[in-house]
Amino acid sequence: MSSFTEALPYLFTGFSGAVLVWVLYWYSRSLLFYWRNGWDFSVDFGPPMAWGDEFQASGNEMRPREKVLWGYPLTVLICAYIFGASVYFFWGP
């Protein structure tokens, strides 16, 4: 590759794919953890998530049940859309 701009599609698609794999990894680990514990959501597991842009300052961190039912699925959908769009636009028709 002769320049950085020629490598950008590969870097963007690789980065978005890596983020998608990372989120899927934590979502599957969380589902396995709560399934093995009888769906007891009193214990927090996985990386922290928050509603909105402020994290610990305003106390809007997601509870474990919210992370499993809303946080991870929504994040997987957004990451899959970005990864699919990058594949389509960079290597599609």
C-alpha positions as CSV (number, residue, x, y, z in Angstrom):
1,M,0.0,0.0,0.0
2,S,1.4,3.3,-1.1
3,S,-0.4,5.6,1.3
4,F,-2.4,5.7,4.5
5,T,-5.6,6.6,2.7
6,E,-5.6,3.4,0.8
7,A,-5.3,1.5,4.1
8,L,-8.2,3.3,5.7
9,P,-11.0,0.9,4.5
10,Y,-9.1,-2.1,5.8
11,L,-8.4,-0.4,9.1
12,F,-12.0,0.8,9.6
13,T,-13.5,-2.6,8.7
14,G,-11.0,-4.4,10.9
15,F,-11.6,-2.1,13.8
16,S,-15.4,-2.3,13.5
17,G,-15.2,-6.1,13.2
18,A,-13.0,-6.3,16.3
19,V,-15.4,-4.2,18.3
20,L,-18.3,-6.4,17.1
21,V,-16.4,-9.6,18.2
22,W,-15.6,-8.0,21.6
23,V,-19.2,-7.1,22.3
24,L,-20.5,-10.5,21.2
25,Y,-17.9,-12.1,23.4
26,W,-19.1,-10.2,26.5
27,Y,-22.7,-10.8,25.6
28,S,-22.3,-14.5,25.4
29,R,-20.2,-14.6,28.6
30,S,-22.9,-12.6,30.4
31,L,-25.7,-14.9,29.1
32,L,-23.7,-18.0,30.2
33,F,-22.9,-16.5,33.6
34,Y,-26.5,-15.6,34.4
35,W,-27.8,-18.9,33.0
36,R,-25.5,-20.9,35.3
37,N,-26.5,-18.7,38.3
38,G,-30.2,-19.3,37.7
39,W,-30.8,-15.8,36.1
40,D,-29.9,-14.1,39.4
41,F,-29.2,-10.5,38.4
42,S,-28.1,-9.4,41.8
43,V,-24.4,-9.9,40.8
44,D,-23.0,-7.5,38.2
45,F,-20.9,-9.2,35.5
46,G,-19.0,-7.8,32.5
47,P,-17.8,-4.4,31.6
48,P,-19.9,-1.4,32.9
49,M,-22.4,0.3,30.7
50,A,-24.3,3.5,31.1
51,W,-27.4,5.3,29.8
52,G,-26.2,8.4,28.1
53,D,-22.9,10.2,27.9
54,E,-22.1,10.7,31.6
55,F,-20.8,7.6,33.3
56,Q,-20.4,7.6,37.0
57,A,-21.0,11.3,37.6
58,S,-24.8,11.2,37.5
59,G,-25.4,7.6,38.6
60,N,-26.9,6.4,35.3
61,E,-25.0,3.1,35.1
62,M,-27.1,0.2,33.8
63,R,-28.1,-2.5,36.2
64,P,-27.2,-6.1,35.3
65,R,-30.7,-7.0,34.0
66,E,-30.7,-3.8,31.8
67,K,-27.3,-4.7,30.4
68,V,-28.5,-8.2,29.3
69,L,-31.9,-7.1,28.0
70,W,-31.1,-3.8,26.4
71,G,-27.4,-2.8,26.5
72,Y,-25.7,-5.7,24.8
73,P,-28.4,-6.5,22.2
74,L,-28.6,-2.8,21.1
75,T,-24.8,-2.5,21.0
76,V,-24.5,-5.7,18.9
77,L,-27.1,-4.4,16.5
78,I,-25.3,-1.0,16.1
79,C,-21.9,-2.7,15.7
80,A,-23.2,-5.2,13.2
81,Y,-24.8,-2.4,11.2
82,I,-21.6,-0.4,11.1
83,F,-19.5,-3.5,10.2
84,G,-22.0,-4.5,7.5
85,A,-22.1,-1.0,6.1
86,S,-18.3,-0.8,5.9
87,V,-18.1,-4.1,4.1
88,Y,-20.8,-3.2,1.7
89,F,-19.5,0.3,0.9
90,F,-15.8,-0.7,0.7
91,W,-16.1,-4.0,-1.0
92,G,-19.6,-4.2,-2.3
93,P,-21.0,-3.5,-5.8
